């Protein structure tokens, strides 16, 4: 009973801190973006190219349209990204086997890129382990639940913004550039 009362007293204070300090979320978001910008620069590419390669690594070869859906970029932006990745030897285009209008983007030599950034991610893993070691298993489960829910909220809100931009565009269908 005492634990529940303590939790009830702590929760509003925590919620107040979370909403009053939105900048913490903004700082974390900016830090994540800047981390990936630094990795991309290390590899000689843009963060958008790096993230699109990550999507191809995660999902496998796909159409440019699907890559646009996953990334949130317009198909025009994806064409430019794929052009640059192809010139750099990171992807190749191949005609779709059953849809002649469609092209499949295949990632190339991802293992080599992963090897180049492995030390960076090993360092990040060590640093993150020192952070997570401060929490109990129950606290980590709560943090994981929170992050999963926040990630889903961000995906949902991104879709809402995209839908609004599409509905508001003069052409009625162009998403604009990212």
VMD Tcl script that draws the C-alpha trace (Angstrom):
set ca {
  {0.00 0.00 0.00}
  {2.81 2.40 0.90}
  {4.54 1.62 -2.43}
  {1.39 2.56 -4.38}
  {1.05 5.87 -2.49}
  {4.73 6.63 -3.09}
  {4.31 5.85 -6.79}
  {1.22 8.07 -6.97}
  {3.17 10.94 -5.39}
  {6.13 10.43 -7.72}
  {4.17 10.02 -10.97}
  {2.77 13.56 -11.27}
  {6.19 15.00 -10.46}
  {7.77 12.77 -13.10}
  {5.11 13.69 -15.68}
  {5.59 17.37 -14.86}
  {9.35 17.01 -15.36}
  {8.90 15.11 -18.63}
  {6.53 17.68 -20.09}
  {8.28 20.71 -18.61}
  {11.62 19.54 -19.98}
  {10.72 18.67 -23.55}
  {14.13 19.98 -24.39}
  {15.60 16.73 -23.00}
  {13.85 14.81 -25.74}
  {14.94 17.42 -28.24}
  {18.52 17.16 -27.00}
  {18.46 13.35 -27.26}
  {16.96 13.54 -30.75}
  {19.57 16.06 -31.85}
  {22.36 13.98 -30.32}
  {21.17 10.87 -32.20}
  {20.97 12.80 -35.47}
  {24.42 14.30 -34.97}
  {25.85 10.85 -34.12}
  {24.55 9.45 -37.40}
  {25.73 12.57 -39.27}
  {29.23 11.94 -37.89}
  {29.15 8.26 -38.90}
  {27.90 9.15 -42.39}
  {30.63 11.78 -42.79}
  {33.20 9.20 -41.66}
  {31.93 6.99 -44.50}
  {31.86 9.85 -47.02}
  {28.09 10.04 -47.40}
  {25.11 11.98 -46.12}
  {23.06 10.91 -43.12}
  {20.10 10.30 -45.48}
  {22.24 7.92 -47.55}
  {23.50 6.19 -44.40}
  {19.97 5.75 -43.04}
  {18.68 4.45 -46.39}
  {21.49 1.89 -46.45}
  {20.43 0.95 -42.92}
  {16.86 0.40 -44.14}
  {18.12 -1.81 -46.96}
  {20.23 -3.72 -44.44}
  {17.22 -4.12 -42.16}
  {14.62 -5.02 -44.78}
  {16.67 -6.35 -47.68}
  {16.52 -5.30 -51.34}
  {13.45 -3.24 -52.12}
  {11.84 -0.93 -54.60}
  {12.67 2.74 -54.50}
  {9.01 3.40 -53.65}
  {9.18 1.14 -50.62}
  {12.42 2.81 -49.54}
  {10.61 6.16 -49.80}
  {7.80 4.82 -47.58}
  {10.19 3.52 -44.94}
  {12.34 6.64 -44.89}
  {9.64 9.29 -45.30}
  {11.53 10.84 -48.21}
  {9.78 11.62 -51.46}
  {10.37 9.29 -54.39}
  {12.29 12.13 -56.04}
  {14.60 12.45 -53.04}
  {15.08 8.67 -52.97}
  {16.06 8.72 -56.64}
  {18.83 11.20 -55.84}
  {19.95 9.20 -52.80}
  {20.02 5.94 -54.77}
  {21.89 7.68 -57.63}
  {24.60 8.83 -55.21}
  {24.78 5.44 -53.46}
  {25.04 3.69 -56.82}
  {27.85 6.00 -58.02}
  {29.71 5.27 -54.77}
  {29.26 1.50 -55.27}
  {27.00 0.97 -52.26}
  {23.90 -0.19 -54.17}
  {22.90 -1.49 -57.56}
  {19.60 -1.20 -59.36}
  {17.96 -4.19 -60.95}
  {14.74 -4.40 -62.92}
  {11.88 -5.96 -60.99}
  {11.25 -9.52 -62.20}
  {7.49 -9.10 -62.64}
  {6.91 -5.33 -62.80}
  {8.88 -3.76 -65.64}
  {8.12 -0.25 -64.34}
  {9.76 -0.99 -61.01}
  {13.39 -1.22 -59.97}
  {14.81 -3.13 -57.02}
  {17.62 -1.47 -55.05}
  {20.19 -3.98 -53.77}
  {22.71 -3.02 -51.09}
  {26.33 -3.92 -51.85}
  {29.29 -4.52 -49.55}
  {27.40 -3.68 -46.37}
  {29.82 -5.86 -44.45}
  {32.69 -3.59 -45.45}
  {30.82 -0.48 -44.26}
  {29.87 -2.22 -41.01}
  {33.51 -3.16 -40.46}
  {34.52 0.50 -40.89}
  {32.05 1.69 -38.24}
  {32.34 -1.33 -35.92}
  {34.77 0.45 -33.55}
  {32.37 3.40 -33.24}
  {29.44 1.15 -32.39}
  {31.58 -0.96 -30.03}
  {32.45 2.21 -28.14}
  {28.79 3.26 -28.10}
  {27.76 -0.18 -26.78}
  {30.31 0.06 -23.95}
  {29.14 3.56 -23.04}
  {25.48 2.53 -23.16}
  {26.22 -0.52 -21.03}
  {27.67 1.74 -18.34}
  {24.42 3.76 -18.44}
  {22.06 0.77 -18.39}
  {24.01 -1.02 -15.65}
  {22.69 1.61 -13.22}
  {19.12 0.31 -13.57}
  {17.37 -2.77 -12.26}
  {15.78 -5.26 -14.63}
  {12.34 -3.87 -13.76}
  {13.50 -0.30 -14.44}
  {15.01 -1.37 -17.75}
  {11.74 -3.05 -18.70}
  {9.91 0.21 -17.96}
  {12.44 2.21 -19.97}
  {12.14 -0.23 -22.87}
  {8.34 -0.01 -22.75}
  {8.54 3.79 -22.68}
  {10.92 3.92 -25.64}
  {8.80 1.50 -27.68}
  {5.69 3.60 -27.02}
  {7.47 6.88 -27.80}
  {8.82 5.37 -31.02}
  {5.30 4.35 -32.06}
  {3.91 7.80 -31.20}
  {6.64 9.37 -33.34}
  {5.79 7.04 -36.25}
  {2.08 7.83 -35.92}
  {2.68 11.58 -35.72}
  {5.06 11.42 -38.69}
  {2.33 9.73 -40.72}
  {-0.16 12.43 -39.64}
  {2.20 15.19 -40.71}
  {2.90 13.45 -44.02}
  {-0.83 12.99 -44.64}
  {-1.48 16.65 -43.82}
  {1.30 17.83 -46.15}
  {-0.06 15.61 -48.93}
  {-3.61 16.89 -48.42}
  {-2.42 20.52 -48.34}
  {-0.16 20.31 -51.40}
  {-1.32 22.14 -54.54}
  {-0.93 18.97 -56.62}
  {-2.85 16.93 -54.05}
  {-0.28 14.19 -54.03}
  {3.25 15.51 -53.86}
  {4.82 15.13 -50.45}
  {7.43 17.81 -50.96}
  {11.08 17.30 -50.20}
  {12.29 16.07 -46.84}
}
mol new
graphics top color blue
foreach p $ca { graphics top sphere $p radius 0.5 }
foreach p [lrange $ca 0 end-1] q [lrange $ca 1 end] { graphics top cylinder $p $q radius 0.2 }
display resetview
